[in-house]
Each structure stands twice: as structure tokens, then as C-alpha cells.
Amino acid sequence: MNRLILGAFLALAAAGIAFSWLQGRQDVERAAPPAVEEPLAEATPEGLPSADAAGMTGPAPPEATELSKEQRRFFRYDRNRDLRISRNEMLSSRTKAFRKLDTDGNNLLTFEEWAVATVDKFDGADADRDGELTQKEFASTKPKPAKRRPGCNC
């Protein structure tokens, strides 16, 4: 019985909303200004304008100044271009790196989060998961030798 009453109420509410929406559209269309009809012949040009550009010169293009390496570095930090770097501007470039280190997302870096590469290396080498590395397990953390590039055969 409750569902029947609720369904009837929702149907009446939907009909009322639809009616008021349609009524509002009619009011907007009634208040719209009348359309101005212009003759098509006046609206379309017959030909393209032409000018004799033989003796004309335009303004000189602006000169681009070459920034030094230090100036480019400065402007990477100076976001609002006031020629001063605020603390927030200096730190804003570091937020992506911070978010990458903050693995649990609590905006606090623990030592383990900061030393994530070392912790991952330790966890990967600890085969028996006892929290300690034996000599054999520690030997697996040895850095791999760098590949030698073949020399030039010039």
C-alpha cells in the first residue's frame, strides 16, 4: 500500500516538474525579441577588397631576448612573475616528488617512505622474511656492473 502511494506521489511530482519546465520555456520564447530579417543581397559582399601593398610597411616584430640559463631556472620557480620567489613557489615544484614518496598518503614521510629504494631492496633480498639478511642474501644486493659500451671504430 505504501509503495502505491509513493509511486503515485512521484508520478504527480514528475508531471508537475515537466509542466513547470514547459511553461518556463514558453515564457522565455514569448519574451524573446523578434527576429530581424535582413535582405540577403546586402549581407553578402560582391567582391574581396584589394589594396596596393607596394609602398606599405608593417610594424617591426618584437625582439626576443635571450635568457641566460640562470634566468630560465629562476622563471621556472617564479610562477606569478613578480621577480621574487616565495617559499610556496619554491616548494611547489617538489610536491610531485613528495607525493611519490608518501606511499600511505598521510602527508607525513616516515623514514621507511623516504628510504623506499633501500627498503624495497632489503625486502627483495630477505628471502626467508625474518627481517635480517644472511651473507648469501646480502650478496644478492650487489649492484650489477655497468655495461661497457663498445668503443668507436673510427
Secondary structure, DSSP 8 states (H G I E B T S, - for coil): -HHHHHHHHHHHHHHHHHHHHHHHHHHHHHHS-------HHHHS-SS------TT-------------HHHHHHHHH-TT-SS---HHHHHHTTHHHHHHH-TT-SS---HHHHTHHHHHHHHHH-TT-SSS--HHHHHTTS------------
